[in-house]
Amino acid sequence: MDAPVKAGEKGQPAYRTPPHNEEAEQAVLGAILVNNRAFEKVGEFLRPEHFFDPANQKIFAAIMKMIDRGQVANPLTLKAYFEQDNDLREIGGTDYLAQLAAAIVTVTNIEDYGRIIHDGYLRRQLIEVGEDMVNTAYKHELDVTANDQIEEAEKKLFELASFGDVKGDFIPFERALKAAIDTAEAAFRRTSHVTGVTSGLRDLDSKLGGLHPSDLLILAGRPSMGKTALATNIAFNAAKAYMLSGGKEGAPVGFFSLEMSAEQLALRILADQAEVSGDKIRRGDIAASDFPKFVEASQYLARVPFFVDDTPALTITAVRTRCRRLKRTQGLGLVVVDYLQLLRGGGTGRGPENRVQEISEITRGLKAIAKELHVPVIALSQLSRSVEQREDKRPQLSDLRESGSIEQDADVVMFVFREQYYLERAEPGQRPDESQDKFNDRYQRWQERLGQVHNTAEVIIGKQRHGPVGTVRLFFDGNFTRFGDLDTQHGAYDNE
């Protein structure tokens, strides 16, 4: 299939015809007219608009309609459709249908011919996208920047690639079963028995079995609960494990930091690894002895496969494009988005009535990224203020903002909760009608509870599609914004 150069008449310049294959189109139509069961081999991916010839488009559309109705599609049954059709009359009228069927020798190659037709359609669409890009680039619209045009072009190319993928099909259960056994065997051989990407947190890995490929995990919390810190810790732990194990554990990480700059994120990780308070680093309150720690930590960190994109207000299409590019060029095994409410959908509406729809588009897009690239995707999410109105401020699924789509698309929903944060802001004061003894008793109970939850955090698993829900207790050090394993007498699990 090519695009031949046609010689012009009377000195006119030559021109190229769009890519197409007339013989393949006729072969597919003839094969189906002879044996309607041949339609099963191309019906999943071939559409009327994929044909180049308008007459062939109409014939294929009529064939589809009749077969969908359970009727036989052949030259005789289709004759009534096309007796008055001008496009068909120009190429021989209804006799053309009979010629298509008579010229077929075999129907065994129909799928190959169908893919040739589909490939020609994609090439014609690429030409159209390219021409649109050129014409748009020549325009000088004040409201449309060059970056906007690039993003629009990427979106069109991505849509074309998505709709153009015709490889999906049923797979034998035997093959899926073998993949499941291989996964279980790999987990058995690991000392941690983690089937997915490790989070670097023992008790969380035990509860989730690791971060599983193709899963969308939502990590939500109110401000100051530490959701960004936890996501950063998990992402860095995964990247570090990948480096230390030579690729056997963990994963290369793509981190989309829409709220913090790459420099701020790097500062957090540097403070954690060098064990120097991030607040002191920002204020310049550091000792000369700390600089060797920075140098040592930075040399170590530079080898970790951790990639940060801090471009603000990215569209879900841009995220998908960049993830695909990163996987192709550097490898990718985990994606983190901080946070999903700062992403933009593909539409232009920004009103409240469109926000729920836009969030739905974003969460569906994140889930699609997880499935297409076969990687876990962690997306951080805000919670509504309704949490603050309750006495028990532990989050629930209903606290998710635009919760319908987020909860529906997520495979795992986790909440970060630090009781210490609320207790420190609720120090008891003596009431006017309260005796000193009662106040002292109440104040002591408050101090005891504060001591119990000091430097701890809870990860509440509110939804897990493939496992149990419950609570994992973690260690939290605010100086280094570090989460770690918590060893307690009663274990790290609550609310099983």
N, C-alpha and C positions, 0 to 999 in steps of 0.2 A: 504494500500500500504506500503510495507516494503522492506527492503534489506536483504533477508534471507542469512544466512551463509551456503554455500554449503560444503559438506564434500568432502575432496580431495580423489583421487584414488591412491592406492598403496603407502599410507603413505605421499602423497603430502599435504601441508598445506591447510586448508580451505580458501575460499575466499568469498567475498560478491559481489552480483550482484548489479548493479546500481538501484536506485529506479525506478520502473515502474509498470504499471498495464495492463497486456495483455488483460484481460477481458474487461476493460473499452475501450481500443483502438478498440477492435473488435465490441463492442456495438455501439460506435459512427459511425464507418464505416458502419455497418449493417443498423443502423437507417437511415442514409442519402441515402443509396442505395435503401431502401424501399420507402422513402419519401424525395425527394430533398429539400422540404421546411424546413426540420429539420436542414439543413445547416445554416439557418438564425440564429439559436440559438448559434452556435459555430464559425461561419465564421469570426466574428469580432476579436476574440482573439486567435483562434487555427491555427497553421501553421504546415506544413508537418514535419519540424524539431523537433516539440514537441513530435512526436511519437518516441517510443523507437525502435520498430521493423522496419528495413529498408524496408521490403515489405509493411508494413502499411503506411510508409512515402510516398512511390510511389503511393499507391492507393489513399491516401488523396490528393496528389498533382494533380493527374489526375482528381479526382472528382472536385476539385477547378477550374481547367482549363475548364472543360466542362460546369460547372454551370455558370462561368463567361462569356462563349460564348453564354449562353442561351439555351444550349443543355441539354437533359436529361442524367443523370449519373446513370446507373444501370448495373447489371452484363452483360447484352447483349451488351450495347454500349461500355463498357470498355473492352470487350473481345479482341478486336483488339489491344488494347494497350499492353496487357500482354501475348499474345500467345507465344512470344519468350523471355519473361523475366525470367532469371535464378533464381532470388531471389524468384519470385512467384512460379516457378516450384517446388522449394524445399519444399514448404508447401502445394502443391496440385494443382498448376497451376490455371487455370481460374475457376476450381471448387471451389476454396477457396472463390471467390467472391459470388458465389451462396450460399455457406455455411454461409457466414456472413449475407446475407439478410434473409435466412431461419431461422436463430437462433433468430431473433429479435421478441420479444413479444410486446413491446411498445416503442414509441419514446419520451414519455413524459419526461424521465429522461436524455435526451441527454446532456443538459447543465451541469448537475452535473457530468456526465462522462467526459465531455470535460474539466472541471476544475480539475478533478482528473489527467487527462493526462498532463495538463499544470503544475500542482503542481509537478508532477514527473519530468518534464523537468527542472523546476527551481531548484529542489533538485540536479539533476545531474549537472547543471551549477554551483551550489554552491560547489559541490565536486571538480569540475574542477578548480574553482577559488582558493579553499583552497589548492589544490595540487600545483598550480602555485605559490602561496604565499610561500609554504614550499620550493619548489625547488629554487625559486629566492632568498630566504633568505639564503640558503646554499651557493649561489654564492658570491664571493667577487670581485665585479667589482668596479674599482676605480671611475668611473664616476657616479655610482648609489649608493646613500646613503640609509640608513635604512628609513629615512623620505620620500625619493623618492618612495621607495617600498610601504610604508604605503599609500601614496597619490594615487599611481597607484591601490592598492587594494581597496581603498575607491571609486575610480572612477569606477572600474569594478562592485563593489557591488551596487553603485548608478545606473549604467546603467541597471543592472539586475533588480533592484527594479522598475525602470521607465518602462522598457519594460514588466515587469511582472505584472504590474497593469492592471487588466482586469475588473475593476469595473465601468469604464466610460460608460455612455449610455445616451440616450435621457431621459430628465425628463419632466413630464407634466408641461405645462405652468402655470397651477394652483399653483403648488408648488413654481415656480420661482416668480410668482405674489405675493404670500403670503410673501415670504422673502423680496420682495421689499417694501411691505406695512409695515412689521415689522420694517424695517430700517427707513422708513419715520416717523413712530410713535415714535421710539426711539429718533429721531432727534427733533421731536416736543416737547417731554417731557423735553428735555434739554433746559436750559435757553439760551445756545449759538446757538441752532439750527444747530449744526454741525453733519453731517451724518457719517463722518469718524473720524479718530484719530486727535485730536486737535494739531495744531502747536504752540499753546500758543500765537499766534499773531492774534488779533481780525480781522484786515482787510484782512489778508491773508486767514484766515479761511472763512471769508465771501465770498471771491472771489472763493475759491476752494471748499467750503463746507467741509473742513477738508481733511485729507489724507486718501484716500479710499482704502480699502482692495483690493488686486489683481492688484493695479496700480503700474506702474513703473514711477517714477518722476525723471526727469533729472534737476539738479541744476548746472548751468554753469556760468562761469565768468572768466575774465582775472585775473592774479595774483594781490593780494592786494585789490581785490574788497570785500573780506569778505565771500566767499562762504563756507569755512570751519567753520567760526564763525556762519553763519546763520544756517548751517546744525546742528552744535552742539547745538545752542539755541533751534531749533525745537525739536531735539531728547530729550534734557534734559527736555524741557517743557512738552513733551508727557509723559515721565517717571514720572515726578513730579506730573502731573495731575492724573496719574494712582494711585500713592501712596496716594495722598490726598483724592481722591474720593472713595477709597476702591475698585478700579477696574472698576468703572462705566464709567470713561472717561480716555482718554490717553491710553498708552500701555507700556508694557515692551519693552525695546529697545536693539537691537544688533547693535553695532557700529564697523564697520571694518575700522580702522585707518591705512591705508597703508603708509601714508606719515609722520604722527606724531606718536610719541610714546604714550603709554597709560599715562605715567607720564606728558607729555606735554599737553595732552588733559585734564587731571585732573586739571592741573594748571590753564588752561583757565577757566574751570568751577568754580574752587575755587575762582579765582580772581573776577569773576562775582558775585558769591553768597556772598563773604565777602566784596565786593566793595572796593577792594584794587587793584591798577594797577598791571597787570601781568608783565609789564616791570620793575616795582619797585621790585617785588618779585624776579625776575630773577637776578637783580643787587644787591639784599640784602639791598636795600634802603627802609627799612620798620621800623616802630616805634614799640616799645614794646607794645603799645596799640592795635596793629593789631593782635597780636597772639591770644588773646581771640576770635576775630572774626573768625580766622582760625579754632579754636577748635569747636566753635559753628556751623560754616558752615559745617565742615567735619562730625560732628555727624549727622547733618541733611542729608547731601549728601549720607552717608553710607546706608541709608534706601531706597534710590531711586533705582528702578529696571533698572539700566543702566549698560550694559555689554560691555566691550571694548575688541576687538581683534586687536592687533597691529602687527600681523605676516606679514612680507613684502612679496610681490610677490606671493600672494595666487592665486591658480587657481580657476576658476569659480566653478569647481566641489567641491573643498575644502570649498568654501563659502557656497554652498548648503548643504553639509554634516554638517557643523558646525551650520547652521541655524536650520536644522532639529533637531539636538541634543539639541540646546538651547531651542527650543520650547517644546521639550519633557521633559526637566529637569527643566527649570525655567519659561517657558512661553515666548512668543514672539509675539509682535503686531506691531513692526516697525523695519525695517532694513535700516541702512545707510551705504553707501560705499564711502569712501573718498580716492582716487577717481578712476573711472572705468578704466582710462588708465594705472593704476598701477597693475591692475589684469592681469592674464595670462589665455589664452584659454587652450584647451586641447591639441592642436598641439605643435610641436617642432619648427616650423618655426618662425623666428624672423625678416626676411627681410621685406623691405617696401612693397613688393608685397603680403606678407601674412598678413600685419598688418590690413588692412581693413577687411579681412576675419576673423581675430582673434577678432577684435572689434565687428563684427557682432555676433560671437559666444558668446561673453561676454554679450552683451545687450539682446540677446535671452535667455541666461541663467538667467539673473537677472529678466526678465519678467516671466520666468518659475517659479522662486523661489516665486515671488509675487503671482502667481496663485495657486501654489501647497500649500503654507502655508497660503494663504488667508490673506496676510499682505501687506501694502504699502511698497515699496522699493524706497528709495531716493538714487540716484547715482550721485555723483559730477562729473563734466566733465570739461576739459580744453577747451579753445576757441583758434582759430587760431589767428595769429598775424595780420591778415587783419583788425581787429578792430582798431588797432593803426594807420592805414593809412588813416582812414576817419576823416573828421572834426567832425561829430556826432559819438561819440564812443559808442553809445548804441548798444548792441549786437543784432544780428539777427540769425534766424535759420541757415542760410548759413554759419555762423561763427563757428559752431560746428566742431570740428576735427573729421574726418571720419563721417561726418554728416548724410550720407545716412541711415546707420543702426540705429544710435542713435535716429534720428528723427522718423524713421519708427516704432521702437519698443516702444517708450515712449508714455505714456498716457498724461503726462504733461511735458512740457519743460519750465523751468524758468531761467531767467538770473538775476544775481546780478550786479547792476551798481551804482557806487558812483561818481557823477559828481564832488564832492568836491576834490577827489583824483587828477583828471586831472586839475582842476582849480588851485589848489595850486602849481602845477608844470608848470603852464603857466602864471606866474605873468608878466604883461606887462612891457616892457622897452620902453623908449622913442626912437623913430625912428630919424635918422639923419635929415630928412626933415620935422619933425613934430613940430608944435608950442607947447609951454608949455601948452596953454589952451586946445588944442585938446588932448594932452597926459593926462592932469589932468582929462578931461571928460571921456576919455577911461578908465583910471585907476579907476575912481569912479564907472563906470558901472561894472567893474570887481569885485570891492569890494562889490557892492550891490548884484551881482549874487552869490558871494562866501558866503555872509551872508544868502541868501535865501536857499542855499543847505547845509549849515553848519550842521553837525551831522544828515544828512539824507541819505537815500539810496532808490533805486528803485528796486523792484522785477518785472521784465518784464515777463509776461506770454505769451510766443510766441506760445504755442500750449496747448490746453486743449480739450481732446477728448469728455468730457462730459459737457463742459461749455464754457463761453466766454473767450476771450483773453483780455489783457489789462495790466495796470501797477498799482501796489500797492506801495505806498510810506511808508517807515518805518523810525523810529528813529534809529540812529546808534551812539553808544558811543565807540570810538576807545580805550579809556583807559581800558575798561573792555571787549572789543570785544563783545559788547552786542547789539542785535537788540531788538526793542520794538515797541509798537504802537505809531503812530504819529498823534497827534490831530492838525488839521489845519482848518482854517476858511472855506476852500473850500472842505474839505474832503480829504480822502487819496487815491482816485482813479483818474487816468488820462487815457487818450487815450482809453475810453470805446469803 
